Amino acid sequence: MNNANIFNESIEYIQRKIKDILKNVSQDDILKIKELFFKSNRIFVYGAGRSGLVAKAFAIRLVHLGFQTFVIGETITAPVQKGDLVLIISGSGETIPAVMTAEIANNLNAYVVSITAKRKSEIAKYADITFFISSNCNEAERKKFAPLGTLFEASVWILLDGIIADLLDSKKESEESMRSRHATLEQ
């Protein structure tokens, strides 16, 4: 098999699997998280590695929508308080910093949302809402076309962009109003 075929098969495989994974997302949970965004004082996101990159991308869009948003672990992050929302992305749901973040946020009476690929994970124990992002797939195919956490990370990115579109509509915002909050100075 040549590289062009692998590339095309990989793209098709990833798109198909993301669609299958996101079909299982509870619409009730989407409504619940949307309510949390509107009743929370501030929003904090956390993730490590590639999950952290997805969390940061989501935080940027939340800022564009006018939400006061922080990335946990950055030096300019405010302290989490009661009534804040903490969203944690962890494929395993067992990463020690992710679990500690969930536990501390829960102890502070913040709302906790976890996104994980493991249904009975440690972070889910502390969460008000847990999005389970996983699918049954042929391991040989997954390893060949979407190694490591690719399906989880890509699915979470699309899930969160869908939530952004929903919030955009609910807030009666537009791309133009979002652009007005876009960074004007970037590196």
N, CA, C and O of each residue as an XYZ file, in Angstrom:
748
protein
N       0.853     -1.186      0.000
C       0.000      0.000      0.000
C       0.891      1.238      0.000
O       1.847      1.318      0.771
N       0.583      2.190     -0.851
C       1.428      3.382     -0.900
C       0.961      4.425      0.112
O      -0.125      4.321      0.682
N       1.808      5.432      0.321
C       1.537      6.443      1.344
C       0.283      7.249      1.075
O      -0.415      7.627      2.017
N      -0.025      7.526     -0.195
C      -1.240      8.285     -0.516
C      -2.470      7.526     -0.051
O      -3.423      8.124      0.448
N      -2.452      6.214     -0.212
C      -3.593      5.417      0.247
C      -3.707      5.442      1.766
O      -4.809      5.572      2.300
N      -2.595      5.321      2.460
C      -2.614      5.376      3.929
C      -3.164      6.724      4.384
O      -4.015      6.783      5.272
N      -2.682      7.796      3.781
C      -3.156      9.135      4.137
C      -4.668      9.223      3.961
O      -5.372      9.614      4.892
N      -5.171      8.869      2.797
C      -6.608      8.964      2.523
C      -7.424      8.034      3.408
O      -8.480      8.421      3.910
N      -6.943      6.814      3.603
C      -7.655      5.870      4.477
C      -7.696      6.385      5.911
O      -8.701      6.231      6.605
N      -6.603      6.994      6.347
C      -6.554      7.539      7.702
C      -7.579      8.654      7.880
O      -8.311      8.673      8.870
N      -7.633      9.580      6.928
C      -8.595     10.687      7.006
C     -10.017     10.142      7.037
O     -10.828     10.569      7.859
N     -10.324      9.210      6.156
C     -11.673      8.622      6.115
C     -11.990      7.893      7.414
O     -13.094      8.018      7.944
N     -11.030      7.136      7.925
C     -11.220      6.391      9.169
C     -11.489      7.350     10.333
O     -12.436      7.153     11.094
N     -10.659      8.381     10.470
C     -10.809      9.331     11.575
C     -12.151     10.048     11.491
O     -12.834     10.187     12.505
N     -12.539     10.502     10.312
C     -13.832     11.183     10.158
C     -14.988     10.259     10.527
O     -15.914     10.665     11.230
N     -14.934      9.033     10.060
C     -16.007      8.067     10.337
C     -16.101      7.774     11.839
O     -17.194      7.740     12.405
N     -14.954      7.565     12.471
C     -14.955      7.234     13.897
C     -15.426      8.418     14.747
O     -16.159      8.227     15.717
N     -15.013      9.632     14.392
C     -15.470     10.808     15.146
C     -16.986     10.922     15.058
O     -17.653     11.184     16.059
N     -17.522     10.727     13.875
C     -18.979     10.796     13.701
C     -19.672      9.739     14.564
O     -20.673     10.030     15.218
N     -19.142      8.519     14.565
C     -19.713      7.445     15.391
C     -19.630      7.779     16.880
O     -20.585      7.565     17.626
N     -18.495      8.299     17.299
C     -18.287      8.634     18.710
C     -19.259      9.721     19.157
O     -19.887      9.598     20.208
N     -19.386     10.777     18.370
C     -20.198     11.924     18.784
C     -21.696     11.664     18.685
O     -22.485     12.410     19.264
N     -22.105     10.623     17.965
C     -23.523     10.236     17.941
C     -23.993      9.821     19.331
O     -25.179      9.918     19.646
N     -23.064      9.360     20.155
C     -23.404      8.852     21.486
C     -23.428      9.924     22.569
O     -23.716      9.622     23.727
N     -23.132     11.162     22.213
C     -23.149     12.243     23.206
C     -24.598     12.545     23.585
O     -25.454     12.729     22.720
N     -24.850     12.592     24.868
C     -26.191     12.852     25.390
C     -26.596     14.306     25.154
O     -25.896     15.230     25.570
N     -27.718     14.497     24.492
C     -28.229     15.857     24.281
C     -28.640     16.490     25.609
O     -28.571     17.709     25.762
N     -29.065     15.670     26.565
C     -29.372     16.188     27.906
C     -28.118     16.785     28.548
O     -28.173     17.836     29.185
N     -26.989     16.095     28.368
C     -25.738     16.615     28.926
C     -25.306     17.903     28.231
O     -24.729     18.787     28.863
N     -25.583     18.009     26.940
C     -25.271     19.254     26.223
C     -26.092     20.401     26.819
O     -25.564     21.490     27.046
N     -27.373     20.160     27.072
C     -28.218     21.193     27.692
C     -27.724     21.549     29.089
O     -27.700     22.719     29.470
N     -27.329     20.523     29.852
C     -26.843     20.761     31.215
C     -25.561     21.589     31.222
O     -25.415     22.510     32.026
N     -24.636     21.258     30.326
C     -23.377     22.017     30.319
C     -23.627     23.447     29.857
O     -22.997     24.385     30.346
N     -24.545     23.607     28.919
C     -24.872     24.958     28.455
C     -25.420     25.788     29.621
O     -25.055     26.953     29.778
N     -26.289     25.196     30.431
C     -26.813     25.892     31.611
C     -25.682     26.280     32.560
O     -25.681     27.374     33.125
N     -24.714     25.368     32.730
C     -23.588     25.668     33.616
C     -22.767     26.850     33.109
O     -22.297     27.667     33.901
N     -22.596     26.942     31.802
C     -21.845     28.081     31.260
C     -22.520     29.396     31.623
O     -21.848     30.380     31.932
N     -23.843     29.413     31.586
C     -24.559     30.665     31.847
C     -24.710     30.971     33.333
O     -24.861     32.136     33.702
N     -24.673     29.956     34.195
C     -24.828     30.254     35.619
C     -23.502     30.294     36.378
O     -23.474     30.655     37.555
N     -22.414     29.929     35.721
C     -21.101     29.958     36.369
C     -20.534     31.368     36.376
O     -20.773     32.162     35.466
N     -19.780     31.657     37.425
C     -19.120     32.960     37.513
C     -18.006     33.079     36.476
O     -17.932     34.047     35.720
N     -17.149     32.069     36.465
C     -16.009     32.038     35.546
C     -15.806     30.600     35.092
O     -16.337     29.665     35.691
N     -15.033     30.439     34.029
C     -14.791     29.110     33.474
C     -13.291     28.836     33.497
O     -12.481     29.683     33.122
N     -12.946     27.641     33.943
C     -11.560     27.188     33.977
C     -11.478     25.891     33.185
O     -12.358     25.038     33.293
N     -10.426     25.742     32.391
C     -10.239     24.504     31.632
C      -8.897     23.891     32.002
O      -7.949     24.591     32.357
N      -8.843     22.556     31.910
C      -7.600     21.849     32.220
C      -7.465     20.638     31.311
O      -8.441     19.958     30.995
N      -6.250     20.395     30.906
C      -5.887     19.181     30.188
C      -4.376     19.130     30.120
O      -3.713     20.165     30.180
N      -3.828     17.933     29.997
C      -2.379     17.770     29.869
C      -2.060     17.263     28.467
O      -2.862     16.553     27.860
N      -0.909     17.623     27.966
C      -0.492     17.152     26.646
C      -1.427     17.640     25.549
O      -1.825     18.805     25.531
N      -1.774     16.736     24.633
C      -2.655     17.115     23.528
C      -4.052     17.467     24.027
O      -4.722     18.309     23.430
N      -4.502     16.838     25.106
C      -5.792     17.220     25.702
C      -5.737     18.664     26.183
O      -6.730     19.388     26.112
N      -4.573     19.078     26.673
C      -4.390     20.459     27.097
C      -4.466     21.434     25.932
O      -4.978     22.544     26.078
N      -3.959     21.023     24.783
C      -4.061     21.879     23.595
C      -5.516     22.052     23.183
O      -5.932     23.143     22.795
N      -6.290     20.972     23.267
C      -7.722     21.054     22.955
C      -8.406     21.981     23.958
O      -9.238     22.805     23.577
N      -8.058     21.849     25.242
C      -8.647     22.705     26.276
C      -8.324     24.178     26.013
O      -9.192     25.039     26.156
N      -7.093     24.465     25.632
C      -6.702     25.853     25.348
C      -7.457     26.406     24.143
O      -7.882     27.561     24.154
N      -7.624     25.595     23.109
C      -8.379     26.045     21.928
C      -9.816     26.375     22.316
O     -10.382     27.356     21.835
N     -10.406     25.555     23.187
C     -11.765     25.798     23.664
C     -11.815     27.092     24.479
O     -12.741     27.889     24.331
N     -10.816     27.293     25.338
C     -10.765     28.508     26.158
C     -10.725     29.759     25.285
O     -11.373     30.759     25.592
N      -9.967     29.698     24.205
C      -9.892     30.851     23.296
C     -11.273     31.185     22.753
O     -11.670     32.350     22.743
N     -12.003     30.180     22.305
C     -13.339     30.420     21.748
C     -14.299     30.939     22.822
O     -15.143     31.788     22.535
N     -14.180     30.439     24.049
C     -15.035     30.946     25.126
C     -14.768     32.429     25.372
O     -15.702     33.201     25.588
N     -13.504     32.826     25.340
C     -13.155     34.246     25.478
C     -13.764     35.033     24.325
O     -14.296     36.123     24.531
N     -13.689     34.492     23.120
C     -14.282     35.169     21.960
C     -15.785     35.358     22.134
O     -16.365     36.299     21.591
N     -16.418     34.456     22.895
C     -17.857     34.575     23.165
C     -18.156     35.471     24.365
O     -19.322     35.691     24.694
N     -17.124     35.988     25.017
C     -17.338     36.912     26.122
C     -17.352     36.274     27.499
O     -17.674     36.943     28.481
N     -17.011     34.993     27.595
C     -16.940     34.337     28.900
C     -15.577     34.617     29.531
O     -14.553     34.608     28.846
N     -15.572     34.868     30.845
C     -14.305     35.029     31.553
C     -13.728     33.633     31.742
O     -14.281     32.822     32.485
N     -12.624     33.358     31.075
C     -12.096     31.998     30.986
C     -10.614     31.970     31.315
O      -9.860     32.862     30.928
N     -10.206     30.928     32.037
C      -8.813     30.739     32.428
C      -8.369     29.323     32.093
O      -9.177     28.396     32.064
N      -7.073     29.170     31.840
C      -6.464     27.861     31.628
C      -5.692     27.513     32.894
O      -4.748     28.211     33.264
N      -6.095     26.441     33.552
C      -5.432     26.024     34.787
C      -3.985     25.647     34.470
O      -3.710     24.903     33.529
N      -3.076     26.176     35.276
C      -1.658     25.921     35.084
C      -0.915     27.096     34.485
O       0.313     27.149     34.548
N      -1.639     28.036     33.907
C      -1.004     29.254     33.388
C      -0.730     30.190     34.562
O      -1.435     30.149     35.570
N       0.273     31.017     34.433
C       0.677     31.873     35.552
C      -0.327     32.959     35.884
O      -0.308     33.477     37.000
N      -1.203     33.323     34.961
C      -2.160     34.405     35.218
C      -3.563     33.885     35.536
O      -4.542     34.621     35.410
N      -3.659     32.632     35.945
C      -4.957     32.046     36.260
C      -5.425     32.482     37.642
O      -4.666     32.439     38.611
N      -6.674     32.898     37.720
C      -7.288     33.291     38.994
C      -7.565     32.036     39.833
O      -7.547     30.925     39.304
N      -7.822     32.205     41.132
C      -8.176     31.050     41.957
C      -9.609     30.598     41.669
O     -10.503     31.419     41.465
N      -9.807     29.293     41.658
C     -11.154     28.736     41.479
C     -11.941     28.973     42.757
O     -11.421     28.804     43.860
N     -13.209     29.368     42.597
C     -14.079     29.629     43.740
C     -15.429     28.953     43.536
O     -15.743     28.456     42.454
N     -16.208     28.949     44.593
C     -17.564     28.423     44.527
C     -18.323     29.128     43.394
O     -18.249     30.348     43.248
N     -19.046     28.346     42.606
C     -19.831     28.918     41.522
C     -19.099     29.021     40.198
O     -19.695     29.392     39.187
N     -17.799     28.693     40.192
C     -17.050     28.652     38.939
C     -17.268     27.290     38.278
O     -17.731     26.348     38.921
N     -16.936     27.197     37.015
C     -17.022     25.943     36.263
C     -15.610     25.500     35.910
O     -14.826     26.277     35.365
N     -15.291     24.250     36.222
C     -13.992     23.672     35.877
C     -14.238     22.512     34.924
O     -14.895     21.535     35.282
N     -13.708     22.624     33.704
C     -13.849     21.589     32.687
C     -12.497     20.905     32.514
O     -11.492     21.556     32.231
N     -12.485     19.586     32.687
C     -11.237     18.820     32.669
C     -11.296     17.792     31.551
O     -12.252     17.024     31.450
N     -10.267     17.784     30.713
C     -10.163     16.818     29.621
C      -9.031     15.855     29.953
O      -7.886     16.269     30.140
N      -9.362     14.561     30.024
C      -8.354     13.534     30.299
C      -8.810     12.234     29.667
O      -9.813     11.656     30.084
N      -8.084     11.774     28.671
C      -8.462     10.528     28.006
C      -8.583      9.377     28.981
O      -9.572      8.645     28.957
N      -7.589      9.206     29.840
C      -7.615      8.102     30.799
C      -8.537      8.388     31.970
O      -9.088      7.466     32.573
N      -8.706      9.663     32.293
C      -9.490     10.026     33.469
C      -8.783      9.681     34.763
O      -9.371      9.770     35.840
N      -7.526      9.287     34.661
C      -6.759      8.827     35.819
C      -5.477      9.626     36.035
O      -4.779      9.405     37.025
N      -5.154     10.546     35.135
C      -3.933     11.332     35.266
C      -3.976     12.072     36.606
O      -4.946     12.767     36.907
N      -2.931     11.918     37.396
C      -2.944     12.459     38.760
C      -3.266     13.955     38.801
O      -4.116     14.350     39.599
N      -2.634     14.811     37.987
C      -3.009     16.235     38.048
C      -4.479     16.485     37.676
O      -5.116     17.370     38.247
N      -5.014     15.718     36.730
C      -6.425     15.885     36.344
C      -7.343     15.477     37.486
O      -8.327     16.161     37.770
N      -7.030     14.373     38.137
C      -7.842     13.901     39.268
C      -7.763     14.900     40.419
O      -8.779     15.217     41.038
N      -6.559     15.398     40.707
C      -6.403     16.388     41.783
C      -7.169     17.668     41.463
O      -7.785     18.262     42.347
N      -7.132     18.088     40.211
C      -7.873     19.285     39.794
C      -9.364     19.088     40.019
O     -10.040     19.977     40.535
N      -9.877     17.925     39.633
C     -11.304     17.626     39.814
C     -11.671     17.589     41.292
O     -12.693     18.144     41.696
N     -10.848     16.944     42.089
C     -11.124     16.825     43.525
C     -11.104     18.195     44.209
O     -11.995     18.514     44.997
N     -10.101     18.988     43.910
C      -9.997     20.318     44.525
C     -11.169     21.195     44.097
O     -11.780     21.864     44.930
N     -11.484     21.196     42.812
C     -12.612     22.002     42.320
C     -13.909     21.572     42.985
O     -14.731     22.411     43.353
N     -14.090     20.276     43.140
C     -15.281     19.747     43.799
C     -15.329     20.201     45.256
O     -16.383     20.606     45.747
N     -14.202     20.137     45.943
C     -14.131     20.567     47.346
C     -14.396     22.062     47.506
O     -14.856     22.506     48.558
N     -14.104     22.837     46.463
C     -14.347     24.283     46.492
C     -15.771     24.634     46.069
O     -16.121     25.810     45.968
N     -16.583     23.620     45.824
C     -17.970     23.792     45.371
C     -18.073     24.467     44.011
O     -19.024     25.198     43.735
N     -17.081     24.211     43.169
C     -17.172     24.633     41.769
C     -17.929     23.538     41.025
O     -17.969     22.390     41.467
N     -18.518     23.896     39.909
C     -19.122     22.894     39.037
C     -17.984     22.202     38.296
O     -17.049     22.859     37.838
N     -18.060     20.881     38.179
C     -16.997     20.129     37.512
C     -17.585     19.353     36.341
O     -18.561     18.617     36.488
N     -16.970     19.533     35.175
C     -17.324     18.769     33.983
C     -16.076     18.007     33.566
O     -15.005     18.592     33.407
N     -16.219     16.698     33.389
C     -15.084     15.907     32.918
C     -15.390     15.344     31.542
O     -16.529     15.004     31.222
N     -14.349     15.255     30.744
C     -14.440     14.631     29.428
C     -13.356     13.570     29.399
O     -12.171     13.879     29.526
N     -13.763     12.315     29.230
C     -12.829     11.204     29.325
C     -13.240     10.059     28.404
O     -14.381      9.986     27.950
N     -12.295      9.178     28.143
C     -12.586      7.984     27.347
C     -12.881      6.790     28.247
O     -13.259      5.723     27.762
N     -12.711      6.964     29.550
C     -12.899      5.856     30.491
C     -14.148      6.112     31.336
O     -14.201      7.055     32.126
N     -15.138      5.258     31.153
C     -16.440      5.459     31.798
C     -16.340      5.546     33.325
O     -16.926      6.447     33.925
N     -15.624      4.643     33.950
C     -15.524      4.639     35.417
C     -14.160      5.187     35.839
O     -13.356      4.485     36.453
N     -13.923      6.429     35.504
C     -12.631      7.044     35.803
C     -12.686      7.781     37.135
O     -13.760      8.062     37.666
N     -11.515      8.084     37.655
C     -11.418      8.836     38.906
C     -12.004     10.239     38.760
O     -12.712     10.701     39.655
N     -11.723     10.929     37.641
C     -12.234     12.302     37.522
C     -13.754     12.319     37.462
O     -14.378     13.280     37.915
N     -14.354     11.282     36.915
C     -15.820     11.228     36.817
C     -16.469     11.206     38.200
O     -17.599     11.667     38.360
N     -15.766     10.678     39.193
C     -16.302     10.625     40.560
C     -16.557     12.025     41.128
O     -17.417     12.202     41.991
N     -15.815     13.004     40.645
C     -15.920     14.363     41.170
C     -16.744     15.278     40.275
O     -16.944     16.447     40.605
N     -17.220     14.764     39.154
C     -17.855     15.613     38.142
C     -19.369     15.686     38.295
O     -20.024     14.713     38.670
N     -19.902     16.858     37.995
C     -21.351     17.034     37.909
C     -21.864     16.454     36.598
O     -22.967     15.911     36.536
N     -21.061     16.575     35.561
C     -21.378     16.024     34.239
C     -20.110     15.375     33.698
O     -19.027     15.952     33.789
N     -20.243     14.182     33.138
C     -19.121     13.533     32.464
C     -19.524     13.185     31.044
O     -20.546     12.539     30.811
N     -18.708     13.621     30.104
C     -18.871     13.219     28.711
C     -17.938     12.040     28.470
O     -16.723     12.151     28.636
N     -18.516     10.915     28.078
C     -17.748      9.715     27.773
C     -17.510      9.694     26.270
O     -18.448      9.530     25.490
N     -16.265      9.859     25.867
C     -15.896      9.974     24.455
C     -15.030      8.779     24.079
O     -13.809      8.808     24.227
N     -15.678      7.736     23.595
C     -14.956      6.526     23.221
C     -15.799      5.726     22.252
O     -17.011      5.924     22.156
N     -15.157      4.826     21.537
C     -15.912      3.953     20.639
C     -15.251      2.592     20.591
O     -14.058      2.438     20.849
N     -16.057      1.625     20.256
C     -15.504      0.301     20.016
C     -14.887      0.322     18.630
O     -15.547      0.677     17.653
N     -13.636     -0.055     18.548
C     -13.008     -0.070     17.231
C     -11.980     -1.188     17.161
O     -11.485     -1.675     18.177
N     -11.686     -1.565     15.968
C     -10.668     -2.564     15.712
C      -9.320     -1.961     16.102
O      -8.897     -0.959     15.527
N      -8.654     -2.564     17.071
C      -7.405     -2.002     17.586
C      -6.315     -1.912     16.521
O      -5.547     -0.950     16.501
N      -6.243     -2.894     15.646
C      -5.219     -2.856     14.591
C      -5.450     -1.664     13.669
O      -4.502     -0.977     13.291
N      -6.704     -1.417     13.308
C      -7.025     -0.254     12.463
C      -6.728      1.050     13.197
O      -6.120      1.963     12.638
N      -7.162      1.128     14.458
C      -6.946      2.351     15.230
C      -5.457      2.658     15.333
O      -5.037      3.797     15.127
N      -4.664      1.643     15.651
C      -3.221      1.852     15.789
C      -2.575      2.277     14.474
O      -1.605      3.035     14.469
N      -3.113      1.790     13.368
C      -2.556      2.114     12.049
C      -2.963      3.509     11.583
O      -2.136      4.255     11.058
N      -4.238      3.863     11.775
C      -4.773      5.096     11.195
C      -4.928      6.253     12.185
O      -4.954      7.412     11.772
N      -5.030      5.958     13.478
C      -5.256      7.007     14.484
C      -4.571      6.606     15.792
O      -5.246      6.287     16.771
N      -3.235      6.621     15.813
C      -2.514      6.112     16.977
C      -2.718      6.943     18.247
O      -3.071      8.122     18.220
N      -2.474      6.251     19.349
C      -2.529      6.848     20.681
C      -3.889      7.496     20.930
O      -4.912      6.837     20.742
N      -3.936      8.740     21.339
C      -5.213      9.365     21.697
C      -5.859     10.171     20.595
O      -6.716     11.010     20.874
N      -5.477      9.945     19.355
C      -5.971     10.769     18.244
C      -7.488     10.845     18.193
O      -8.045     11.938     18.085
N      -8.171      9.702     18.269
C      -9.636      9.716     18.160
C     -10.270     10.478     19.317
O     -11.234     11.217     19.117
N      -9.742     10.306     20.517
C     -10.274     11.021     21.673
C     -10.092     12.526     21.494
O     -11.049     13.291     21.612
N      -8.873     12.943     21.211
C      -8.579     14.375     21.118
C      -9.353     15.049     19.988
O      -9.912     16.131     20.169
N      -9.383     14.409     18.833
C     -10.103     14.996     17.693
C     -11.603     15.053     17.972
O     -12.265     16.027     17.616
N     -12.135     14.020     18.603
C     -13.568     13.994     18.930
C     -13.920     15.066     19.947
O     -14.949     15.729     19.823
N     -13.073     15.239     20.951
C     -13.324     16.268     21.966
C     -13.269     17.655     21.331
O     -14.085     18.518     21.655
N     -12.319     17.874     20.435
C     -12.216     19.176     19.755
C     -13.521     19.475     19.023
O     -14.055     20.579     19.136
N     -14.037     18.505     18.274
C     -15.278     18.701     17.516
C     -16.462     18.877     18.467
O     -17.316     19.732     18.233
N     -16.523     18.078     19.539
C     -17.578     18.221     20.546
C     -17.598     19.649     21.087
O     -18.654     20.280     21.146
N     -16.442     20.151     21.476
C     -16.367     21.481     22.077
C     -16.671     22.576     21.061
O     -17.266     23.593     21.420
N     -16.281     22.394     19.812
C     -16.659     23.374     18.786
C     -18.165     23.358     18.544
O     -18.753     24.399     18.250
N     -18.794     22.189     18.664
C     -20.257     22.120     18.579
C     -20.912     22.874     19.725
O     -21.915     23.561     19.532
N     -20.342     22.744     20.919
C     -20.853     23.483     22.078
C     -20.671     24.986     21.862
O     -21.545     25.774     22.225
N     -19.546     25.385     21.276
C     -19.324     26.809     20.970
C     -20.415     27.318     20.038
O     -20.963     28.396     20.265
N     -20.738     26.563     18.994
C     -21.791     26.983     18.052
C     -23.127     27.125     18.768
O     -23.887     28.052     18.489
N     -23.416     26.206     19.694
C     -24.659     26.257     20.466
C     -24.681     27.500     21.361
O     -25.695     28.192     21.444
N     -23.562     27.777     22.026
C     -23.470     28.967     22.876
C     -23.558     30.247     22.052
O     -24.181     31.219     22.480
N     -22.945     30.251     20.889
C     -23.006     31.392     19.973
C     -24.452     31.735     19.662
O     -24.847     32.899     19.701
N     -25.236     30.710     19.353
C     -26.654     30.904     19.045
C     -27.427     31.368     20.283
O     -28.220     32.306     20.204
N     -27.199     30.719     21.414
C     -27.925     31.061     22.644
C     -27.643     32.484     23.106
O     -28.530     33.156     23.631
N     -26.416     32.944     22.913
C     -26.041     34.298     23.327
C     -26.389     35.348     22.278
O     -26.175     36.542     22.486
N     -26.924     34.896     21.156
C     -27.245     35.809     20.043
C     -25.990     36.570     19.603
O     -26.040     37.756     19.275
N     -24.881     35.858     19.608
C     -23.613     36.429     19.155
C     -23.462     36.144     17.665
O     -24.295     35.468     17.061
N     -22.401     36.662     17.091
C     -22.098     36.418     15.682
C     -20.587     36.258     15.538
O     -19.828     36.528     16.469
N     -20.173     35.821     14.374
C     -18.741     35.737     14.128
C     -18.103     37.120     14.253
O     -16.972     37.252     14.723
N     -18.831     38.137     13.833
C     -18.310     39.499     13.919
C     -18.120     39.933     15.376
O     -17.108     40.549     15.711
N     -19.088     39.615     16.241
C     -18.932     39.994     17.652
C     -17.800     39.192     18.297
O     -17.080     39.703     19.154
N     -17.651     37.939     17.881
C     -16.534     37.140     18.382
C     -15.205     37.741     17.921
O     -14.251     37.818     18.694
N     -15.151     38.159     16.677
C     -13.921     38.732     16.132
C     -13.518     39.990     16.905
O     -12.330     40.287     17.029
N     -14.498     40.725     17.422
C     -14.176     41.943     18.176
C     -13.437     41.620     19.476
O     -12.795     42.493     20.058
N     -13.526     40.370     19.930
C     -12.819     39.942     21.143
C     -11.567     39.136     20.803
O     -10.891     38.628     21.697
N     -11.266     39.022     19.536
C     -10.098     38.263     19.081
C      -8.834     39.050     19.393
O      -8.842     40.281     19.375
N      -7.765     38.349     19.675
C      -6.491     39.003     19.984
C      -6.047     39.901     18.837
O      -6.166     39.541     17.665
N      -5.541     41.059     19.190
C      -4.991     41.961     18.173
C      -3.466     41.912     18.170
O      -2.832     42.313     17.194
N      -2.885     41.428     19.249
C      -1.435     41.253     19.338
C      -1.153     39.776     19.561
O      -1.598     39.193     20.549
N      -0.420     39.180     18.649
C      -0.081     37.766     18.773
C       1.379     37.569     18.411
O       1.955     38.358     17.663
N       1.969     36.517     18.942
C       3.365     36.198     18.614
C       3.420     35.404     17.339
O       4.504     35.034     16.888
